[in-house]
Amino acid sequence: LADKLPPELLPEALAAARVIQSEYPRAKALSALADKLPPELLPEVLAAARAIQSESNRADALSALADKLPPELLPEALAAARAIQDEYPRAKALSALADKLPDILPEALAAARAIQSESNRADALSALADKLPPELLPEVLAAARAIQSESNRADALSALADKLPPELLPEALAAARAIQSESNRAYALSALADKLPPELLPEALAAARAIQSESNRAYALSALADKLPPELLPEALAAARAIQHERYRAYALSDLTDSLSQMQSTKLFPLLQDTLHELSLRTRRDLLQDIKALFPVIFALGGEAATVELVRAIQDVARWWK
């Protein structure tokens, strides 16, 4: 109802929210009302949030209020956040308040780093990543690298990928490559792909090629596909066509087509020739699937005439298959 209430009913709605016995729905109700309340009711809703006994629910209510509070109420909200004993909800509340109080960002990061649960620590670090100034990013990257759980470490690295300055990207890539789980490694590499400078792309491609699982290798290659310079495309194409599983191979080949189509025809023609020859050694069904994936490259190389000739060639061969 919060969005529908006229201003004159908001005090009554707040009073109703405050008397809810169960703390979780009380916190939800207070959070829903936070956007609608006039300034004169904000001290009351802050007092209601502070009175919640459950630390996780109190943190949620404080977080919902954080960007609505006027400057004179922020010290009280900060005191309430600092009084939370459990590191995870304390980090959440501090992180929410940091939008209005940027000076507490080091404190919020310290709270996040102190969280014992690695999944919660990864969540808290990820939530902070957008807010941290450049001077704190090395510390948050170190905290992400220190997470023992590979899935949680991959989550934290992925959340940080867009925020890191160029000088920290080699360290982030090294952290991604060190992940033993191939699915988590592929996930972290894929998240980093958009941010890597040209000098790190050979290393990222080597990391993708080293993945044994074909589905994860295809995923990592696809994420890198449109970032690779022309000199790395033959290596990426070789990695894609070496995938045995037809669906994953087609997926990787298809994502490489845009970049391949931009290559000089003198370099693209022998590359495509070798690729089609190798692919022709597979089954009929596989070959047709691969040709479909590479069709934009064939069109880029020879235009409509080449595609017409290709269709005729397929029809001719199909007669032999019958």
Contacts in CASP RR format, 6 or more apart in sequence:
PFRMAT RR
TARGET T0000
AUTHOR 0000-0000-0000
METHOD contacts of the structure
MODEL  1
LADKLPPELLPEALAAARVIQSEYPRAKALSALADKLPPELLPEVLAAAR
AIQSESNRADALSALADKLPPELLPEALAAARAIQDEYPRAKALSALADK
LPDILPEALAAARAIQSESNRADALSALADKLPPELLPEVLAAARAIQSE
SNRADALSALADKLPPELLPEALAAARAIQSESNRAYALSALADKLPPEL
LPEALAAARAIQSESNRAYALSALADKLPPELLPEALAAARAIQHERYRA
YALSDLTDSLSQMQSTKLFPLLQDTLHELSLRTRRDLLQDIKALFPVIFA
LGGEAATVELVRAIQDVARWWK
1 13 0 8 1.000
2 13 0 8 1.000
2 32 0 8 1.000
2 33 0 8 1.000
2 35 0 8 1.000
2 36 0 8 1.000
3 36 0 8 1.000
5 13 0 8 1.000
5 36 0 8 1.000
7 38 0 8 1.000
10 33 0 8 1.000
10 36 0 8 1.000
10 37 0 8 1.000
10 38 0 8 1.000
10 41 0 8 1.000
11 41 0 8 1.000
13 33 0 8 1.000
14 30 0 8 1.000
14 33 0 8 1.000
14 37 0 8 1.000
14 41 0 8 1.000
14 44 0 8 1.000
14 45 0 8 1.000
14 48 0 8 1.000
16 29 0 8 1.000
17 26 0 8 1.000
17 29 0 8 1.000
17 30 0 8 1.000
17 33 0 8 1.000
17 48 0 8 1.000
18 26 0 8 1.000
18 30 0 8 1.000
18 44 0 8 1.000
18 48 0 8 1.000
20 26 0 8 1.000
20 29 0 8 1.000
23 52 0 8 1.000
23 53 0 8 1.000
23 54 0 8 1.000
23 57 0 8 1.000
24 54 0 8 1.000
24 57 0 8 1.000
26 48 0 8 1.000
26 52 0 8 1.000
26 57 0 8 1.000
27 49 0 8 1.000
27 52 0 8 1.000
27 54 0 8 1.000
27 57 0 8 1.000
27 58 0 8 1.000
27 60 0 8 1.000
27 61 0 8 1.000
28 60 0 8 1.000
30 45 0 8 1.000
30 48 0 8 1.000
30 49 0 8 1.000
30 61 0 8 1.000
30 64 0 8 1.000
30 65 0 8 1.000
31 60 0 8 1.000
31 61 0 8 1.000
31 63 0 8 1.000
31 64 0 8 1.000
31 65 0 8 1.000
33 45 0 8 1.000
34 45 0 8 1.000
34 64 0 8 1.000
34 65 0 8 1.000
34 68 0 8 1.000
35 68 0 8 1.000
37 45 0 8 1.000
37 68 0 8 1.000
39 70 0 8 1.000
42 65 0 8 1.000
42 68 0 8 1.000
42 69 0 8 1.000
42 70 0 8 1.000
42 73 0 8 1.000
43 73 0 8 1.000
45 65 0 8 1.000
46 65 0 8 1.000
46 69 0 8 1.000
46 73 0 8 1.000
46 76 0 8 1.000
46 77 0 8 1.000
46 80 0 8 1.000
48 61 0 8 1.000
49 58 0 8 1.000
49 61 0 8 1.000
49 62 0 8 1.000
49 65 0 8 1.000
49 80 0 8 1.000
50 58 0 8 1.000
50 62 0 8 1.000
50 76 0 8 1.000
50 80 0 8 1.000
52 58 0 8 1.000
52 61 0 8 1.000
55 84 0 8 1.000
55 85 0 8 1.000
55 86 0 8 1.000
55 89 0 8 1.000
55 90 0 8 1.000
56 86 0 8 1.000
56 88 0 8 1.000
56 89 0 8 1.000
58 80 0 8 1.000
58 84 0 8 1.000
58 89 0 8 1.000
58 93 0 8 1.000
59 81 0 8 1.000
59 84 0 8 1.000
59 89 0 8 1.000
59 90 0 8 1.000
59 92 0 8 1.000
59 93 0 8 1.000
60 89 0 8 1.000
60 92 0 8 1.000
62 77 0 8 1.000
62 80 0 8 1.000
62 81 0 8 1.000
62 93 0 8 1.000
62 96 0 8 1.000
62 97 0 8 1.000
63 92 0 8 1.000
63 93 0 8 1.000
63 95 0 8 1.000
63 96 0 8 1.000
64 96 0 8 1.000
65 77 0 8 1.000
66 77 0 8 1.000
66 93 0 8 1.000
66 96 0 8 1.000
66 97 0 8 1.000
66 99 0 8 1.000
66 100 0 8 1.000
67 96 0 8 1.000
67 99 0 8 1.000
67 100 0 8 1.000
69 77 0 8 1.000
69 100 0 8 1.000
71 100 0 8 1.000
74 97 0 8 1.000
74 100 0 8 1.000
74 101 0 8 1.000
77 97 0 8 1.000
78 94 0 8 1.000
78 97 0 8 1.000
78 101 0 8 1.000
78 104 0 8 1.000
80 93 0 8 1.000
81 90 0 8 1.000
81 93 0 8 1.000
81 94 0 8 1.000
81 97 0 8 1.000
82 90 0 8 1.000
82 94 0 8 1.000
84 90 0 8 1.000
84 93 0 8 1.000
87 111 0 8 1.000
87 112 0 8 1.000
87 114 0 8 1.000
87 115 0 8 1.000
87 116 0 8 1.000
88 115 0 8 1.000
88 117 0 8 1.000
88 120 0 8 1.000
88 121 0 8 1.000
88 123 0 8 1.000
88 124 0 8 1.000
90 111 0 8 1.000
91 108 0 8 1.000
91 111 0 8 1.000
91 112 0 8 1.000
91 114 0 8 1.000
91 115 0 8 1.000
91 124 0 8 1.000
91 128 0 8 1.000
92 124 0 8 1.000
92 127 0 8 1.000
94 104 0 8 1.000
94 107 0 8 1.000
94 108 0 8 1.000
94 111 0 8 1.000
95 108 0 8 1.000
95 112 0 8 1.000
95 124 0 8 1.000
95 127 0 8 1.000
95 128 0 8 1.000
95 131 0 8 1.000
97 104 0 8 1.000
97 108 0 8 1.000
98 104 0 8 1.000
98 105 0 8 1.000
98 108 0 8 1.000
98 128 0 8 1.000
98 131 0 8 1.000
99 131 0 8 1.000
102 131 0 8 1.000
102 133 0 8 1.000
105 128 0 8 1.000
105 131 0 8 1.000
105 132 0 8 1.000
105 133 0 8 1.000
105 136 0 8 1.000
106 136 0 8 1.000
108 128 0 8 1.000
108 131 0 8 1.000
109 128 0 8 1.000
109 132 0 8 1.000
109 136 0 8 1.000
109 139 0 8 1.000
109 140 0 8 1.000
109 143 0 8 1.000
111 124 0 8 1.000
112 121 0 8 1.000
112 124 0 8 1.000
112 125 0 8 1.000
112 128 0 8 1.000
112 143 0 8 1.000
113 121 0 8 1.000
113 125 0 8 1.000
113 139 0 8 1.000
113 143 0 8 1.000
115 121 0 8 1.000
115 124 0 8 1.000
118 147 0 8 1.000
118 148 0 8 1.000
118 149 0 8 1.000
118 152 0 8 1.000
119 149 0 8 1.000
119 152 0 8 1.000
121 143 0 8 1.000
121 147 0 8 1.000
121 152 0 8 1.000
121 156 0 8 1.000
122 144 0 8 1.000
122 147 0 8 1.000
122 149 0 8 1.000
122 152 0 8 1.000
122 153 0 8 1.000
122 155 0 8 1.000
122 156 0 8 1.000
122 159 0 8 1.000
123 155 0 8 1.000
125 140 0 8 1.000
125 143 0 8 1.000
125 144 0 8 1.000
125 156 0 8 1.000
125 159 0 8 1.000
125 160 0 8 1.000
126 155 0 8 1.000
126 156 0 8 1.000
126 159 0 8 1.000
126 160 0 8 1.000
128 140 0 8 1.000
129 140 0 8 1.000
129 159 0 8 1.000
129 160 0 8 1.000
129 163 0 8 1.000
130 163 0 8 1.000
132 140 0 8 1.000
132 163 0 8 1.000
134 165 0 8 1.000
137 160 0 8 1.000
137 163 0 8 1.000
137 164 0 8 1.000
137 165 0 8 1.000
137 168 0 8 1.000
138 168 0 8 1.000
140 160 0 8 1.000
141 160 0 8 1.000
141 164 0 8 1.000
141 168 0 8 1.000
141 171 0 8 1.000
141 172 0 8 1.000
141 175 0 8 1.000
143 156 0 8 1.000
144 153 0 8 1.000
144 156 0 8 1.000
144 157 0 8 1.000
144 160 0 8 1.000
144 175 0 8 1.000
145 153 0 8 1.000
145 157 0 8 1.000
145 171 0 8 1.000
145 175 0 8 1.000
147 153 0 8 1.000
147 156 0 8 1.000
150 179 0 8 1.000
150 180 0 8 1.000
150 181 0 8 1.000
150 184 0 8 1.000
151 181 0 8 1.000
151 184 0 8 1.000
153 175 0 8 1.000
153 179 0 8 1.000
153 184 0 8 1.000
153 188 0 8 1.000
154 176 0 8 1.000
154 179 0 8 1.000
154 181 0 8 1.000
154 184 0 8 1.000
154 185 0 8 1.000
154 187 0 8 1.000
154 188 0 8 1.000
157 172 0 8 1.000
157 175 0 8 1.000
157 176 0 8 1.000
157 188 0 8 1.000
157 191 0 8 1.000
157 192 0 8 1.000
158 187 0 8 1.000
158 188 0 8 1.000
158 190 0 8 1.000
158 191 0 8 1.000
158 192 0 8 1.000
160 172 0 8 1.000
161 172 0 8 1.000
161 191 0 8 1.000
161 192 0 8 1.000
161 194 0 8 1.000
161 195 0 8 1.000
162 194 0 8 1.000
162 195 0 8 1.000
164 172 0 8 1.000
164 195 0 8 1.000
166 197 0 8 1.000
169 192 0 8 1.000
169 195 0 8 1.000
169 196 0 8 1.000
169 197 0 8 1.000
169 200 0 8 1.000
170 200 0 8 1.000
172 192 0 8 1.000
173 189 0 8 1.000
173 192 0 8 1.000
173 196 0 8 1.000
173 200 0 8 1.000
173 203 0 8 1.000
173 204 0 8 1.000
173 207 0 8 1.000
175 188 0 8 1.000
176 185 0 8 1.000
176 188 0 8 1.000
176 189 0 8 1.000
176 192 0 8 1.000
176 207 0 8 1.000
177 185 0 8 1.000
177 189 0 8 1.000
177 203 0 8 1.000
177 207 0 8 1.000
179 185 0 8 1.000
179 188 0 8 1.000
182 211 0 8 1.000
182 212 0 8 1.000
182 213 0 8 1.000
182 216 0 8 1.000
183 213 0 8 1.000
183 216 0 8 1.000
185 207 0 8 1.000
185 211 0 8 1.000
185 216 0 8 1.000
185 220 0 8 1.000
186 208 0 8 1.000
186 211 0 8 1.000
186 213 0 8 1.000
186 216 0 8 1.000
186 217 0 8 1.000
186 219 0 8 1.000
186 220 0 8 1.000
187 219 0 8 1.000
189 204 0 8 1.000
189 207 0 8 1.000
189 208 0 8 1.000
189 220 0 8 1.000
189 223 0 8 1.000
189 224 0 8 1.000
190 219 0 8 1.000
190 220 0 8 1.000
190 222 0 8 1.000
190 223 0 8 1.000
190 224 0 8 1.000
192 204 0 8 1.000
193 204 0 8 1.000
193 223 0 8 1.000
193 224 0 8 1.000
193 227 0 8 1.000
194 227 0 8 1.000
196 204 0 8 1.000
196 227 0 8 1.000
198 229 0 8 1.000
201 224 0 8 1.000
201 227 0 8 1.000
201 228 0 8 1.000
201 229 0 8 1.000
201 232 0 8 1.000
202 232 0 8 1.000
204 224 0 8 1.000
205 224 0 8 1.000
205 228 0 8 1.000
205 232 0 8 1.000
205 235 0 8 1.000
205 236 0 8 1.000
205 239 0 8 1.000
207 220 0 8 1.000
208 217 0 8 1.000
208 220 0 8 1.000
208 221 0 8 1.000
208 224 0 8 1.000
208 239 0 8 1.000
209 217 0 8 1.000
209 221 0 8 1.000
209 235 0 8 1.000
209 239 0 8 1.000
211 217 0 8 1.000
211 220 0 8 1.000
214 243 0 8 1.000
214 244 0 8 1.000
214 245 0 8 1.000
214 248 0 8 1.000
214 249 0 8 1.000
215 245 0 8 1.000
215 248 0 8 1.000
217 239 0 8 1.000
217 243 0 8 1.000
217 248 0 8 1.000
217 252 0 8 1.000
218 240 0 8 1.000
218 243 0 8 1.000
218 245 0 8 1.000
218 248 0 8 1.000
218 249 0 8 1.000
218 251 0 8 1.000
218 252 0 8 1.000
221 236 0 8 1.000
221 239 0 8 1.000
221 240 0 8 1.000
221 252 0 8 1.000
221 255 0 8 1.000
221 256 0 8 1.000
222 251 0 8 1.000
222 252 0 8 1.000
222 255 0 8 1.000
224 236 0 8 1.000
225 236 0 8 1.000
225 252 0 8 1.000
225 255 0 8 1.000
225 256 0 8 1.000
225 258 0 8 1.000
225 259 0 8 1.000
226 255 0 8 1.000
226 258 0 8 1.000
226 259 0 8 1.000
228 236 0 8 1.000
228 259 0 8 1.000
230 259 0 8 1.000
230 262 0 8 1.000
230 263 0 8 1.000
230 264 0 8 1.000
230 267 0 8 1.000
233 256 0 8 1.000
233 259 0 8 1.000
233 260 0 8 1.000
233 263 0 8 1.000
233 271 0 8 1.000
234 271 0 8 1.000
236 256 0 8 1.000
237 253 0 8 1.000
237 256 0 8 1.000
237 260 0 8 1.000
237 271 0 8 1.000
237 275 0 8 1.000
239 252 0 8 1.000
240 249 0 8 1.000
240 252 0 8 1.000
240 253 0 8 1.000
240 256 0 8 1.000
241 249 0 8 1.000
241 253 0 8 1.000
241 275 0 8 1.000
241 278 0 8 1.000
241 279 0 8 1.000
241 290 0 8 1.000
243 249 0 8 1.000
243 252 0 8 1.000
246 285 0 8 1.000
246 286 0 8 1.000
246 289 0 8 1.000
246 290 0 8 1.000
249 286 0 8 1.000
249 289 0 8 1.000
249 290 0 8 1.000
249 293 0 8 1.000
250 289 0 8 1.000
250 290 0 8 1.000
250 292 0 8 1.000
250 293 0 8 1.000
251 293 0 8 1.000
253 290 0 8 1.000
253 293 0 8 1.000
253 294 0 8 1.000
254 293 0 8 1.000
257 293 0 8 1.000
257 294 0 8 1.000
257 295 0 8 1.000
257 296 0 8 1.000
257 297 0 8 1.000
258 296 0 8 1.000
260 268 0 8 1.000
260 271 0 8 1.000
260 272 0 8 1.000
260 297 0 8 1.000
260 300 0 8 1.000
261 268 0 8 1.000
261 296 0 8 1.000
261 297 0 8 1.000
261 299 0 8 1.000
261 300 0 8 1.000
262 300 0 8 1.000
263 271 0 8 1.000
265 301 0 8 1.000
268 297 0 8 1.000
268 300 0 8 1.000
268 301 0 8 1.000
269 301 0 8 1.000
272 294 0 8 1.000
272 297 0 8 1.000
272 298 0 8 1.000
272 301 0 8 1.000
275 294 0 8 1.000
276 291 0 8 1.000
276 294 0 8 1.000
279 286 0 8 1.000
279 287 0 8 1.000
279 290 0 8 1.000
279 291 0 8 1.000
280 287 0 8 1.000
282 290 0 8 1.000
284 321 0 8 1.000
288 314 0 8 1.000
291 298 0 8 1.000
291 310 0 8 1.000
291 314 0 8 1.000
295 307 0 8 1.000
298 306 0 8 1.000
298 307 0 8 1.000
298 310 0 8 1.000
299 306 0 8 1.000
299 307 0 8 1.000
END
